[in-house]
Amino acid sequence: MKMNLKKAIVAVAAAGAIALSGSVMAQDKAASLDELLQMVKNSQIAENKENRQREAQFRKQRANQANMLAQAEATKKAEEDRSARLEQQHKEREQDVQAARQQLDDRLGSLKELFGHLTSTAGDLRSALDSSIISVQYPARTEFISELIEKMNSETKLPSIDEIERLWYELQRETVEGGKVVKFNAVVSDPAGNKAEREVVRIGNYNLLSDGKYLTYDVKSGSLNELPRQPGDHMKGAAAIQQATSGFTKVGVDPTGPAGGTLLSALINSPSIVERWHQGKLVGYIITGVGVFAILLALFRFVVLSAMGAKVSRQLKSNTASEDNPLGRVLKVAEENKGADTETMELKLEEATLKELPRIESGLNLLKIISMVAPLLGLLGTVTGMIVTFQAITIYGAGDPKAMAGGISGALVTTVLGLCVAIPTVLLHTFLNGKAKRIVHVLEEESAGLIAEKSESK
């Protein structure tokens, strides 16, 4: 029985040892069963004490949470009461504001309508001053106008008499300065981007000039920039007014559009003759080459026919046939066939005259062909240019009329070039053909005279 009891005690002790916490496991090993039982007992006492401390701590935390919940509910109720009071105060303040607005409207009376007109006038003046070139000479003129508009639209501020009078003054100054031609110094940017202070001439509210060149006013940045391309027809007047001190000076002025005008921009953006010529592209270059060739050929034939005509005129006055001219060669044939009968002489002279025709009419047919081909080349260039333009419209749409008009304008350049080549070529061909006909007429007339003399002699 003792052995069984010992075995049971050992089993219970082992089970208790397995359930011990880390602190019990860390202790020294028991030397006997009594010590082991004592260690198990002490461990149970420590665990019970620790569990009681945890339970007390949990109860304390539960009490604290209950207190915190009660405080939160009290705070919530206090805030709800405060929100109700604030809402009531807000309603009362709104009623006070409405009453104050009504009182303000009653006291303003006709001033409210006056402020409305002043606000409209100030807004229009501000827009005009922002885009006016007079602002270059008198900057920062719109700041007080913005403040004045803000005051007139405010319910807590009123504009002063001085501010209203200044609005009237700026309106009058803009009108007066628009009729003056004045000089002042300002910073100007050249086309390369270099800035320098120059003397600027302002012609009313229309144009700005400096060093004899036209300037443009950038409304957004408030800067003055020299136009990269100047209107050549008006440069003399611009230089003259820059140097003038009194009296009248003739100068080109553009009154259209804000900040210097739009007509001037259109003029300087118009392509020059050389730029127009380049718009013709390959077909235009071909037409130009053909035209130059036609002119050179016409000049060459004019020199040849003039020299030939002079020699024929000298031959008419000479009794000796010379082979340096068509008439002399025809007369030479007549002298070589004096003994022939009339029919043979006629055939010989006709043959000699026909031999001279290619030399006399050389190049005239080519000029005629060029005069007919040049307009066709121009039409070809126009058609191909229109095809390219309409292809671009198909891809990008017709939202920009300027681009479409520019493409059509460039396509028509080749037609102009073709006509410019064809018209003088026709005139030159007609003129040279007349000179050649006169020489041929002289040859035929002399041949007919020789045949007539031969017939009479028989």
Secondary structure as a PSIPRED ss2 file (coil, helix, strand):
# PSIPRED VFORMAT (PSIPRED V4.0)

   1 M C   1.000  0.000  0.000
   2 K H   0.000  1.000  0.000
   3 M H   0.000  1.000  0.000
   4 N H   0.000  1.000  0.000
   5 L H   0.000  1.000  0.000
   6 K H   0.000  1.000  0.000
   7 K H   0.000  1.000  0.000
   8 A H   0.000  1.000  0.000
   9 I H   0.000  1.000  0.000
  10 V H   0.000  1.000  0.000
  11 A H   0.000  1.000  0.000
  12 V H   0.000  1.000  0.000
  13 A H   0.000  1.000  0.000
  14 A H   0.000  1.000  0.000
  15 A H   0.000  1.000  0.000
  16 G H   0.000  1.000  0.000
  17 A H   0.000  1.000  0.000
  18 I H   0.000  1.000  0.000
  19 A H   0.000  1.000  0.000
  20 L C   1.000  0.000  0.000
  21 S C   1.000  0.000  0.000
  22 G H   0.000  1.000  0.000
  23 S H   0.000  1.000  0.000
  24 V H   0.000  1.000  0.000
  25 M H   0.000  1.000  0.000
  26 A C   1.000  0.000  0.000
  27 Q C   1.000  0.000  0.000
  28 D C   1.000  0.000  0.000
  29 K C   1.000  0.000  0.000
  30 A C   1.000  0.000  0.000
  31 A C   1.000  0.000  0.000
  32 S C   1.000  0.000  0.000
  33 L H   0.000  1.000  0.000
  34 D H   0.000  1.000  0.000
  35 E H   0.000  1.000  0.000
  36 L H   0.000  1.000  0.000
  37 L H   0.000  1.000  0.000
  38 Q H   0.000  1.000  0.000
  39 M H   0.000  1.000  0.000
  40 V H   0.000  1.000  0.000
  41 K H   0.000  1.000  0.000
  42 N H   0.000  1.000  0.000
  43 S H   0.000  1.000  0.000
  44 Q H   0.000  1.000  0.000
  45 I H   0.000  1.000  0.000
  46 A H   0.000  1.000  0.000
  47 E H   0.000  1.000  0.000
  48 N H   0.000  1.000  0.000
  49 K H   0.000  1.000  0.000
  50 E H   0.000  1.000  0.000
  51 N H   0.000  1.000  0.000
  52 R H   0.000  1.000  0.000
  53 Q H   0.000  1.000  0.000
  54 R H   0.000  1.000  0.000
  55 E H   0.000  1.000  0.000
  56 A H   0.000  1.000  0.000
  57 Q H   0.000  1.000  0.000
  58 F H   0.000  1.000  0.000
  59 R H   0.000  1.000  0.000
  60 K H   0.000  1.000  0.000
  61 Q H   0.000  1.000  0.000
  62 R H   0.000  1.000  0.000
  63 A H   0.000  1.000  0.000
  64 N H   0.000  1.000  0.000
  65 Q H   0.000  1.000  0.000
  66 A H   0.000  1.000  0.000
  67 N H   0.000  1.000  0.000
  68 M H   0.000  1.000  0.000
  69 L H   0.000  1.000  0.000
  70 A H   0.000  1.000  0.000
  71 Q H   0.000  1.000  0.000
  72 A H   0.000  1.000  0.000
  73 E H   0.000  1.000  0.000
  74 A H   0.000  1.000  0.000
  75 T H   0.000  1.000  0.000
  76 K H   0.000  1.000  0.000
  77 K H   0.000  1.000  0.000
  78 A H   0.000  1.000  0.000
  79 E H   0.000  1.000  0.000
  80 E H   0.000  1.000  0.000
  81 D H   0.000  1.000  0.000
  82 R H   0.000  1.000  0.000
  83 S H   0.000  1.000  0.000
  84 A H   0.000  1.000  0.000
  85 R H   0.000  1.000  0.000
  86 L H   0.000  1.000  0.000
  87 E H   0.000  1.000  0.000
  88 Q H   0.000  1.000  0.000
  89 Q H   0.000  1.000  0.000
  90 H H   0.000  1.000  0.000
  91 K H   0.000  1.000  0.000
  92 E H   0.000  1.000  0.000
  93 R H   0.000  1.000  0.000
  94 E H   0.000  1.000  0.000
  95 Q H   0.000  1.000  0.000
  96 D H   0.000  1.000  0.000
  97 V H   0.000  1.000  0.000
  98 Q H   0.000  1.000  0.000
  99 A H   0.000  1.000  0.000
 100 A H   0.000  1.000  0.000
 101 R H   0.000  1.000  0.000
 102 Q H   0.000  1.000  0.000
 103 Q H   0.000  1.000  0.000
 104 L H   0.000  1.000  0.000
 105 D H   0.000  1.000  0.000
 106 D H   0.000  1.000  0.000
 107 R H   0.000  1.000  0.000
 108 L H   0.000  1.000  0.000
 109 G C   1.000  0.000  0.000
 110 S H   0.000  1.000  0.000
 111 L H   0.000  1.000  0.000
 112 K H   0.000  1.000  0.000
 113 E H   0.000  1.000  0.000
 114 L H   0.000  1.000  0.000
 115 F H   0.000  1.000  0.000
 116 G H   0.000  1.000  0.000
 117 H H   0.000  1.000  0.000
 118 L H   0.000  1.000  0.000
 119 T H   0.000  1.000  0.000
 120 S H   0.000  1.000  0.000
 121 T H   0.000  1.000  0.000
 122 A H   0.000  1.000  0.000
 123 G H   0.000  1.000  0.000
 124 D H   0.000  1.000  0.000
 125 L H   0.000  1.000  0.000
 126 R H   0.000  1.000  0.000
 127 S H   0.000  1.000  0.000
 128 A H   0.000  1.000  0.000
 129 L H   0.000  1.000  0.000
 130 D H   0.000  1.000  0.000
 131 S C   1.000  0.000  0.000
 132 S C   1.000  0.000  0.000
 133 I C   1.000  0.000  0.000
 134 I H   0.000  1.000  0.000
 135 S H   0.000  1.000  0.000
 136 V H   0.000  1.000  0.000
 137 Q H   0.000  1.000  0.000
 138 Y C   1.000  0.000  0.000
 139 P C   1.000  0.000  0.000
 140 A C   1.000  0.000  0.000
 141 R C   1.000  0.000  0.000
 142 T C   1.000  0.000  0.000
 143 E H   0.000  1.000  0.000
 144 F H   0.000  1.000  0.000
 145 I H   0.000  1.000  0.000
 146 S H   0.000  1.000  0.000
 147 E H   0.000  1.000  0.000
 148 L H   0.000  1.000  0.000
 149 I H   0.000  1.000  0.000
 150 E H   0.000  1.000  0.000
 151 K H   0.000  1.000  0.000
 152 M H   0.000  1.000  0.000
 153 N H   0.000  1.000  0.000
 154 S C   1.000  0.000  0.000
 155 E C   1.000  0.000  0.000
 156 T C   1.000  0.000  0.000
 157 K C   1.000  0.000  0.000
 158 L C   1.000  0.000  0.000
 159 P C   1.000  0.000  0.000
 160 S C   1.000  0.000  0.000
 161 I H   0.000  1.000  0.000
 162 D H   0.000  1.000  0.000
 163 E H   0.000  1.000  0.000
 164 I H   0.000  1.000  0.000
 165 E H   0.000  1.000  0.000
 166 R H   0.000  1.000  0.000
 167 L H   0.000  1.000  0.000
 168 W H   0.000  1.000  0.000
 169 Y H   0.000  1.000  0.000
 170 E H   0.000  1.000  0.000
 171 L H   0.000  1.000  0.000
 172 Q H   0.000  1.000  0.000
 173 R H   0.000  1.000  0.000
 174 E H   0.000  1.000  0.000
 175 T H   0.000  1.000  0.000
 176 V H   0.000  1.000  0.000
 177 E H   0.000  1.000  0.000
 178 G C   1.000  0.000  0.000
 179 G C   1.000  0.000  0.000
 180 K C   1.000  0.000  0.000
 181 V E   0.000  0.000  1.000
 182 V E   0.000  0.000  1.000
 183 K E   0.000  0.000  1.000
 184 F E   0.000  0.000  1.000
 185 N E   0.000  0.000  1.000
 186 A E   0.000  0.000  1.000
 187 V E   0.000  0.000  1.000
 188 V E   0.000  0.000  1.000
 189 S E   0.000  0.000  1.000
 190 D C   1.000  0.000  0.000
 191 P C   1.000  0.000  0.000
 192 A C   1.000  0.000  0.000
 193 G C   1.000  0.000  0.000
 194 N C   1.000  0.000  0.000
 195 K E   0.000  0.000  1.000
 196 A E   0.000  0.000  1.000
 197 E E   0.000  0.000  1.000
 198 R E   0.000  0.000  1.000
 199 E E   0.000  0.000  1.000
 200 V E   0.000  0.000  1.000
 201 V E   0.000  0.000  1.000
 202 R E   0.000  0.000  1.000
 203 I E   0.000  0.000  1.000
 204 G C   1.000  0.000  0.000
 205 N C   1.000  0.000  0.000
 206 Y C   1.000  0.000  0.000
 207 N E   0.000  0.000  1.000
 208 L E   0.000  0.000  1.000
 209 L E   0.000  0.000  1.000
 210 S E   0.000  0.000  1.000
 211 D C   1.000  0.000  0.000
 212 G C   1.000  0.000  0.000
 213 K E   0.000  0.000  1.000
 214 Y E   0.000  0.000  1.000
 215 L E   0.000  0.000  1.000
 216 T E   0.000  0.000  1.000
 217 Y E   0.000  0.000  1.000
 218 D E   0.000  0.000  1.000
 219 V C   1.000  0.000  0.000
 220 K C   1.000  0.000  0.000
 221 S C   1.000  0.000  0.000
 222 G C   1.000  0.000  0.000
 223 S E   0.000  0.000  1.000
 224 L E   0.000  0.000  1.000
 225 N E   0.000  0.000  1.000
 226 E E   0.000  0.000  1.000
 227 L C   1.000  0.000  0.000
 228 P C   1.000  0.000  0.000
 229 R C   1.000  0.000  0.000
 230 Q C   1.000  0.000  0.000
 231 P C   1.000  0.000  0.000
 232 G H   0.000  1.000  0.000
 233 D H   0.000  1.000  0.000
 234 H H   0.000  1.000  0.000
 235 M H   0.000  1.000  0.000
 236 K H   0.000  1.000  0.000
 237 G H   0.000  1.000  0.000
 238 A H   0.000  1.000  0.000
 239 A H   0.000  1.000  0.000
 240 A H   0.000  1.000  0.000
 241 I H   0.000  1.000  0.000
 242 Q H   0.000  1.000  0.000
 243 Q H   0.000  1.000  0.000
 244 A C   1.000  0.000  0.000
 245 T C   1.000  0.000  0.000
 246 S C   1.000  0.000  0.000
 247 G C   1.000  0.000  0.000
 248 F C   1.000  0.000  0.000
 249 T C   1.000  0.000  0.000
 250 K C   1.000  0.000  0.000
 251 V C   1.000  0.000  0.000
 252 G C   1.000  0.000  0.000
 253 V C   1.000  0.000  0.000
 254 D C   1.000  0.000  0.000
 255 P C   1.000  0.000  0.000
 256 T C   1.000  0.000  0.000
 257 G C   1.000  0.000  0.000
 258 P C   1.000  0.000  0.000
 259 A C   1.000  0.000  0.000
 260 G C   1.000  0.000  0.000
 261 G C   1.000  0.000  0.000
 262 T C   1.000  0.000  0.000
 263 L H   0.000  1.000  0.000
 264 L H   0.000  1.000  0.000
 265 S H   0.000  1.000  0.000
 266 A H   0.000  1.000  0.000
 267 L H   0.000  1.000  0.000
 268 I H   0.000  1.000  0.000
 269 N H   0.000  1.000  0.000
 270 S C   1.000  0.000  0.000
 271 P C   1.000  0.000  0.000
 272 S C   1.000  0.000  0.000
 273 I H   0.000  1.000  0.000
 274 V H   0.000  1.000  0.000
 275 E H   0.000  1.000  0.000
 276 R H   0.000  1.000  0.000
 277 W H   0.000  1.000  0.000
 278 H H   0.000  1.000  0.000
 279 Q H   0.000  1.000  0.000
 280 G C   1.000  0.000  0.000
 281 K H   0.000  1.000  0.000
 282 L H   0.000  1.000  0.000
 283 V H   0.000  1.000  0.000
 284 G H   0.000  1.000  0.000
 285 Y H   0.000  1.000  0.000
 286 I H   0.000  1.000  0.000
 287 I H   0.000  1.000  0.000
 288 T H   0.000  1.000  0.000
 289 G H   0.000  1.000  0.000
 290 V H   0.000  1.000  0.000
 291 G H   0.000  1.000  0.000
 292 V H   0.000  1.000  0.000
 293 F H   0.000  1.000  0.000
 294 A H   0.000  1.000  0.000
 295 I H   0.000  1.000  0.000
 296 L H   0.000  1.000  0.000
 297 L H   0.000  1.000  0.000
 298 A H   0.000  1.000  0.000
 299 L H   0.000  1.000  0.000
 300 F H   0.000  1.000  0.000
 301 R H   0.000  1.000  0.000
 302 F H   0.000  1.000  0.000
 303 V H   0.000  1.000  0.000
 304 V H   0.000  1.000  0.000
 305 L H   0.000  1.000  0.000
 306 S H   0.000  1.000  0.000
 307 A H   0.000  1.000  0.000
 308 M H   0.000  1.000  0.000
 309 G H   0.000  1.000  0.000
 310 A H   0.000  1.000  0.000
 311 K H   0.000  1.000  0.000
 312 V H   0.000  1.000  0.000
 313 S H   0.000  1.000  0.000
 314 R H   0.000  1.000  0.000
 315 Q H   0.000  1.000  0.000
 316 L H   0.000  1.000  0.000
 317 K H   0.000  1.000  0.000
 318 S C   1.000  0.000  0.000
 319 N C   1.000  0.000  0.000
 320 T C   1.000  0.000  0.000
 321 A C   1.000  0.000  0.000
 322 S C   1.000  0.000  0.000
 323 E C   1.000  0.000  0.000
 324 D C   1.000  0.000  0.000
 325 N C   1.000  0.000  0.000
 326 P H   0.000  1.000  0.000
 327 L H   0.000  1.000  0.000
 328 G H   0.000  1.000  0.000
 329 R H   0.000  1.000  0.000
 330 V H   0.000  1.000  0.000
 331 L H   0.000  1.000  0.000
 332 K H   0.000  1.000  0.000
 333 V H   0.000  1.000  0.000
 334 A H   0.000  1.000  0.000
 335 E H   0.000  1.000  0.000
 336 E H   0.000  1.000  0.000
 337 N C   1.000  0.000  0.000
 338 K C   1.000  0.000  0.000
 339 G C   1.000  0.000  0.000
 340 A C   1.000  0.000  0.000
 341 D C   1.000  0.000  0.000
 342 T H   0.000  1.000  0.000
 343 E H   0.000  1.000  0.000
 344 T H   0.000  1.000  0.000
 345 M H   0.000  1.000  0.000
 346 E H   0.000  1.000  0.000
 347 L H   0.000  1.000  0.000
 348 K H   0.000  1.000  0.000
 349 L H   0.000  1.000  0.000
 350 E H   0.000  1.000  0.000
 351 E H   0.000  1.000  0.000
 352 A H   0.000  1.000  0.000
 353 T H   0.000  1.000  0.000
 354 L H   0.000  1.000  0.000
 355 K H   0.000  1.000  0.000
 356 E H   0.000  1.000  0.000
 357 L H   0.000  1.000  0.000
 358 P H   0.000  1.000  0.000
 359 R H   0.000  1.000  0.000
 360 I H   0.000  1.000  0.000
 361 E C   1.000  0.000  0.000
 362 S C   1.000  0.000  0.000
 363 G C   1.000  0.000  0.000
 364 L H   0.000  1.000  0.000
 365 N H   0.000  1.000  0.000
 366 L H   0.000  1.000  0.000
 367 L H   0.000  1.000  0.000
 368 K H   0.000  1.000  0.000
 369 I H   0.000  1.000  0.000
 370 I H   0.000  1.000  0.000
 371 S H   0.000  1.000  0.000
 372 M H   0.000  1.000  0.000
 373 V H   0.000  1.000  0.000
 374 A H   0.000  1.000  0.000
 375 P H   0.000  1.000  0.000
 376 L H   0.000  1.000  0.000
 377 L H   0.000  1.000  0.000
 378 G H   0.000  1.000  0.000
 379 L H   0.000  1.000  0.000
 380 L H   0.000  1.000  0.000
 381 G H   0.000  1.000  0.000
 382 T H   0.000  1.000  0.000
 383 V H   0.000  1.000  0.000
 384 T H   0.000  1.000  0.000
 385 G H   0.000  1.000  0.000
 386 M H   0.000  1.000  0.000
 387 I H   0.000  1.000  0.000
 388 V H   0.000  1.000  0.000
 389 T H   0.000  1.000  0.000
 390 F H   0.000  1.000  0.000
 391 Q H   0.000  1.000  0.000
 392 A H   0.000  1.000  0.000
 393 I H   0.000  1.000  0.000
 394 T H   0.000  1.000  0.000
 395 I H   0.000  1.000  0.000
 396 Y H   0.000  1.000  0.000
 397 G C   1.000  0.000  0.000
 398 A C   1.000  0.000  0.000
 399 G C   1.000  0.000  0.000
 400 D C   1.000  0.000  0.000
 401 P H   0.000  1.000  0.000
 402 K H   0.000  1.000  0.000
 403 A H   0.000  1.000  0.000
 404 M H   0.000  1.000  0.000
 405 A H   0.000  1.000  0.000
 406 G H   0.000  1.000  0.000
 407 G H   0.000  1.000  0.000
 408 I H   0.000  1.000  0.000
 409 S H   0.000  1.000  0.000
 410 G H   0.000  1.000  0.000
 411 A H   0.000  1.000  0.000
 412 L H   0.000  1.000  0.000
 413 V H   0.000  1.000  0.000
 414 T H   0.000  1.000  0.000
 415 T H   0.000  1.000  0.000
 416 V H   0.000  1.000  0.000
 417 L H   0.000  1.000  0.000
 418 G H   0.000  1.000  0.000
 419 L H   0.000  1.000  0.000
 420 C H   0.000  1.000  0.000
 421 V H   0.000  1.000  0.000
 422 A H   0.000  1.000  0.000
 423 I H   0.000  1.000  0.000
 424 P H   0.000  1.000  0.000
 425 T H   0.000  1.000  0.000
 426 V H   0.000  1.000  0.000
 427 L H   0.000  1.000  0.000
 428 L H   0.000  1.000  0.000
 429 H H   0.000  1.000  0.000
 430 T H   0.000  1.000  0.000
 431 F H   0.000  1.000  0.000
 432 L H   0.000  1.000  0.000
 433 N H   0.000  1.000  0.000
 434 G H   0.000  1.000  0.000
 435 K H   0.000  1.000  0.000
 436 A H   0.000  1.000  0.000
 437 K H   0.000  1.000  0.000
 438 R H   0.000  1.000  0.000
 439 I H   0.000  1.000  0.000
 440 V H   0.000  1.000  0.000
 441 H H   0.000  1.000  0.000
 442 V H   0.000  1.000  0.000
 443 L H   0.000  1.000  0.000
 444 E H   0.000  1.000  0.000
 445 E H   0.000  1.000  0.000
 446 E H   0.000  1.000  0.000
 447 S H   0.000  1.000  0.000
 448 A H   0.000  1.000  0.000
 449 G H   0.000  1.000  0.000
 450 L H   0.000  1.000  0.000
 451 I H   0.000  1.000  0.000
 452 A H   0.000  1.000  0.000
 453 E H   0.000  1.000  0.000
 454 K H   0.000  1.000  0.000
 455 S H   0.000  1.000  0.000
 456 E H   0.000  1.000  0.000
 457 S H   0.000  1.000  0.000
 458 K C   1.000  0.000  0.000
